[in-house]
């Protein structure tokens, strides 16, 4: 049975799910129907963070132009440019067994492509969620629905998956940024 989380909640992943090594983070959203003249293109990304909470190189950033890091330790399954249909709009896969010990946290984010140019923000996005699925069994372990708390933000940290000793945990974050992808890149230590 899947667990529904609220903003700020944390949950153990590997301790309470023995043998869990491969997960899929499914991210989804709908765009509100308005006539702004431009299509929406939302993009999921993963920032692989070291102990000090920062990415050290481009290898630590997985997105639509860099789909895999650490020999498949984190893999983006591809860009969905429309977000149409039900279910996950984009997915990021994590194989905990392939991640080097130096990676202590993975920030999972979604940005609106060219949001400033297109006059778009997360106030025009609804039903945003992230769910975590055991890749081996297909069982949904948890889900976090972001709600409608955002108005001017163009980038959101949906969640973080982090190392706690030898185990991995999940935190529902739901933190918004203005400035799109470049704001997140700077936040996580890249330029």
N, C-alpha and C positions, 0 to 999 in steps of 0.2 A: 504494500500500500504506500503510495506516494505521500510525502510530508509537504504541506504548504507552509512556507516561511514568510515572515514579516521582515521589513527593513531592519537591519542590524543583527538579526538572528544568526547564530552559528550552529553548525551541525557536524558531527563526526561522520566521516565517510568510510575510511578503511577499517577502523576499529569495530564499528557495528556492522560492517559488511565484509567479513573475512574473505580474502582472495580477490577483492576488488582491485584491479590494476588498470583497467581501461574504461574510461567514461566518455560520454558524448554530452557536451553542453549544447542544447538546442535553444536558439534564440528566436523570438518571433515578435511581431508587431503588426498593427494596422495603421494606415494613415487616414485621418479624418477627411471626409469628402468636402473639399473646398476648391475653388477655382483660383489657383495662384499662378497658373500658366506653366508650371513645371512639374515633372514627375518627381517623386521621392526616390532616393537611392540611399538606403541605410546600410552600413557596413559594420560587421563584427570584427573585432581584433583581440589579440591576446598579448599582454606584456608579461614577459618572464622576468621576475625580479629576484635579485640577489639579497643577501642578508640585510643590507642597508636599505632595502625597499626600492632600489633603482635597477633599471635595465642597464647593461654595460655596453652593448653593441647592437647593431641591427639584427644580429642573430637572435636576440632576445625579444623581437617584435614580429608577431605572426599576423598577417592580414592578407587582403586579396592580391597583393603583388609579391608576397613572400609567404607561401602557403604552408611551410613546414620548418620546424626547428628541432635540433638535437635528435637527428635520425628518426623523426616521427614521434618524438616525445610529445610534441604539440603539433596538431595539423588542422588547418582551416580547409573545409571541404569545398570552398568556392563561393564566389560572389553571386548573390541573388539580386539583380538590379531592380526588380519590381516589388518584391514582397507579397506578390499575389498568392492567393490560396490559403488553405488552412495548414496548421502545424508549424513546424520550424521553418523560419525563413533562411537562416544560416546556421551552420554547426561548426563547433570546434571540438576536436577529439584530443584527449589527453591520455597518454600511457605513462602512468606513474613510474613504472619500472625502467623507462628509458630516460627519465629526467636526471641530470647530474645533481649531486648533493648540493652544489652551489645555488641551485634554484630553490628558493624557499617559498615563493608566492607567485601566483599567476592572476593578473588582473584581466577580467573579461569585460570588454567595453563595446559600445555601439555608438557610431557617429553618423551624422547626416552628411552625405557627400555634397560639397559645394553649398552648404546651408546658407552662408552669408550672401552668396551671389543669387541664390534662388529664393531668398526671403523665407526660409523654412526653419522650424525649431521643433523641439519635442512637445510643445503645447499642441501641435497638430498631429501627434502620434498617440494612438490609444492601444489598449490591450497588450502592452509590452510585457514580455515574460522571458525568463530563463528557466530551463528545466535540466536536471542532470539525470542521465540514463546510464545504467550498466551496459556497456557496449556488448559484452559477451551474452547476456541473457535478454537484453532489450527491456528490462524492467526499469520504469521511472522511479528513481529514489526520492527526488525532491523537486519542488517547483517554487519559484518566487515570481509573483505578479507585481510589477512595479507601481501600478496605480497611475493616477493622473496628477502627480505632484510637480510636474515640470511645465514651465511656460516659455522661457527664453533660451533654455539650454540647447546646445547643438551637439553635445557629447555626454554620454552617461557611462559611469562604471556600474555595470549591472551587478557583478559579484566578484569575489576573489576565492580562489582555491589555494590553501596554504598548508605548509608542512608544520607538523607539531610533533617533534621527536621523530619517530619512524612512521607516524600516521599522517594522513591527509584529512583536512577539514574544509568546510564550505562556509562562506559568510555572504549573506545577502547585503549588498552595499547600497545601491540606489543613489549614487552621488552624481549630481549634474555639473557640467562645465559649459561655459560659453567659450567660443574660440575653436570649436570643432576638434578635429584630429590633432592639429598642432598644439593645442592646449594640453591634450592628454600626453603627447610625445614629450613635451617639456616637463609635465608633472612626474612622469616616470623616468626622467633623467636622460632622455635622448635629445638630439638637436636636429 
